[in-house]
Amino acid sequence: MTTRVALVGASGKLGSIIRAVIAEEPGFEVCALLGSKSQLSEIDGADLVVDVSTPASSVDVVRAAVERGIPILVGTSGWSAERIALVRPLAEASGSPAVFIPNFSLGSVIGTALAAAAAPYFPSIEIVETHQSTKIDSPSGTAVRTAELMADARGAIGPVEAPHVDQRARGQQVSSIPIHSLRIHGVAARQQVIFGAAGETLTIAHDTTTPAAAYAPGISLALRETMRASGVVVGLDSFLHIGLHVGGTRAGADVDEGAAEGQVGGAFPA
């Protein structure tokens, strides 16, 4: 059976990439292309909604899909844990999956998992993320997701050290971690997570040089897994088995398995 996909935000850069992936993906076809002037009723009849619209309109797209009981894959930036919590009850009540993917790059997802694994061992952590000048939101969804996972991994250790956070140049704090957003011509995407401890620093960096090539494998994976998912799922790592222990769970594994195998860190090493 062919899965009919309604693609919202089809004219954007990511929308164009996803449309090309769907065209090559066995068992999937585009049945509707929605833009800024489209009516959300145009998703009627779809088996799957893929939303890569804008942060301002994405919540309406998600609501329209879950109210109709249509599985939805969300690649729109700006969905923090707090924002997802607002739609979670409606999404779970619908009985259809709602999957939120901050970044479709496998390399980026692995980089975030590495950052979460390292987070309990460093008192200072900051994120610098760089995107093209046309990106309308900041901080990026990837940076927000990275900060949230690092904070979860730190657990009882608590917030990172972030002096002088009252100064605007110190960045926006997400889960206590400062994020600095650069919007520059000539850049696709880059994220650096910089860790500091006495006498040393560690930097985990990921660069996206060709978005279409970088995102295609993750988009293909997310399309297939969304149709098999249940409830609310956040992050491409939910569909991977990266094998890193993060905050009591293993990235890409379920909570019970991770809890049985133990946590990373728990305190700064002596």
N, C-alpha and C positions, 0 to 999 in steps of 0.2 A: 504494500500500500504506500502511496506517495503522500508525504507530509506537506500540506499546503501552508506556506509561510506568508504572513502579512508583515512587511518590513516598514517600520516607521522611522523616518529620518533617512530615507533611501537616497536623497540627493547629496548628503554630506560625504565627507572623505571616508569615514568608517562605514557608512551605509553602502558606498560603492564597492568597498572591499568585501563586505558581507554578501552583497548581491552576487559578486563574481564567485565567491566560495559556494554559495547555494547552487549556482548554475552547474558546478562541477561535482556537487555532493550527491551520490546515489540515494534515491528515495526522498529527495526534497525538491520542491519547486516553489517559486514565488507566485503567489496568487493575487497580491495587492501591494502596491507601492504608495506609501503615504508621505506627504510633505506637509509644510506648515499650513497650507490652505485646505488640507483634506479633512474630512469628517471622520471621527473615530468609529463611526458605524461601519466604515469600510473594512474593518477587521472581521466583520461577521462572515462566517463561513470558513475562516482560517482554522487550521489545526494547531498552529503555533504563531505567536506574535514575537517579533524581534524588535526591540526598541533601542534605537541609537539616535534619539531626537536631541532635546536640550534639557538641562536640569530643570528649567521652569515648567516644561510641558510633560516631562517624563512621568510625574506622579499621576497625571490624568490618564496617560496611556496604560500604566500599570493597573489603575483602578478599573478602566474600561475592560481590560483583558480578564482580570480576576472575577469581575462581576458577571462575565459571560462564561466563566469556567474554562477559559482558553489558556493553556500553558504559555508563559511569557519568559523570554530571555532578554535581560536588560544589560546593555553595554553602555548606557548613558552614564557620564561621570556625575559626581555629586551625591551618590547614595552612601552616606555615612551610616554607621550602625544605628545612630539615633533616628535617622530618617527611615531606614528600613523598619525599625520598630513601630513606626506609625502605621505602616501598611501591613505588617505581619499578621495581625488578627484577621483582617479581611482576606488576605491571601491564603492563610491556612484554612479559613472557613469555606473557601471556594472549592477545596479538594483538588485543585490543579496546581502544578508546580510554578513557583516564581523564582527564577535564578538570576542573581545579580553578579555580573562579572566586571570588576574594576579594570582589569587589563587582560587582553586575550593572548599576550605574549608568554610563551612557556618560560623563556629566560627571565622575564620580569617576575613571574610567580615564584620561580625557584630562588631568585634573589631576595624576595620578600621573606620566604621561608628561612633562608640563611640568616637574614637580619633578625627575625624573631628568635631563632635559636641562639644568637649571640647576645640578645638584649639583656638577659639576667646577669651578665658578667661585666657590664660597663656602667658606671654611674652617670656618664654624660652621653647623650645621643641627640643628634640633629639630622634633619633631612633637607637636602637641597634638590629640588626637582625643576627641570627645564623642559619647556615645550614651545611649540611654534607660537608666534605672536597672535595668531588668530584664535587660540584656545580661549574660550569665554569664561571658564571657571578656574578658580584657584582656592586652596591647593588642589592638586589633581586627586582623582579618586584612588589612584594607586598609592599616592603618598598617605592619604587618609587611612586606607586599608593597612598599609605597612605600619603606621603608628599605632593603630588599634591592636594589631596582632602582637607588636612588641610589648605594648602595655599589658596585654593578657599574659604574655610569657613571663613578664616580671612578677606578676601576681602579688604576693605579700611583700616583695621587696619595695614596692611602691614607686612613686614618680621618679623620673630622672632629674638630675641637677640641671636647672635652666636659669642661671642668674640673669637679673635685669630684664625679666620678661615684661615689665611695664613699659619698656622702650619699644616703639613701633618697629624699629629695625631688627628686633630680635625674632621676628617671624610670628606666624600664627600657631598657637599651641593646640595640638590634637592629642588627647590622652596624655597630657603633660609634655609631649615632645614637640619642640619647635620645628616648623616647616617653613622653608624659604622657597618661594615660587618665582622662577625667572620665565619671562615670555619674550623670546628673541627670534628674529628672522633667521632662517637657515638651519634651524634645529628641528629634528623630528621629535625625539623624546629621550630624556636622560634622567635617571634618578641616582643620587648618591646618599647612602646612609652612613654617617660618620660617627664612630664610637670613640670615646676617650676614657682612659683610666690612667692611673699614676704611671708615668714613664712611657706610654705607648698610645697609639691610635690605630684604628682599623676602619677601612673604608670598603663598603660593598657597593659597587656601581653597576648599573645596567644601562646600555645604550640601544635604542631602536634606530637603526639606520635606514631600513626599508620597511615601512609599516605593512605593506601588503604581504610581503614574504614572512615577516615576523608574526603577524596575527593569524594567518590562514590556518595553520595546524590547530591553534587554540579555538578558533571559531568553529571549525569542523567538529572538534571534540565536544564543544559546548552545545552545538545543535543536537547531536546524537544523545548526549547525556540529559539534556533538558527534557526530552520526551520520555526518559526513563526515571526522572527524578520525582520526588514527592516533597510537599511542603516548601519552605523557604530555604534556598541554598545560596551561600555567599562565597564567591571566589572560585576561580578555576582550580585552585589547589584541592577543592573538595572532590574533584574527579581524578586526581593524580595520587600516586603512592610515592611521594618524594623520599620518605624514610627518615625524616628529621623529627626529633622529639621537641615539641613546642608547647610550653605552658601546660604540661600534663597530657597533651595529646600529640600524636604524630601527624605532621602536616600531610593532608590527603587521606588520613585514616579516621575512623569514627572514634567518638569520645571514649567508649568503653574499652576499646583496645589500647588506646593511649594511656588511660588512667591505670590500667593493669600493669603497664610497663614502666610507669614512673615519669617524673618531671625532669625538665632540664633545670639545672642550677638549683634555685630556691634561696640562694644567698650568694653574695660575692665570695669568690674563692679566696682563701687566705694567702 
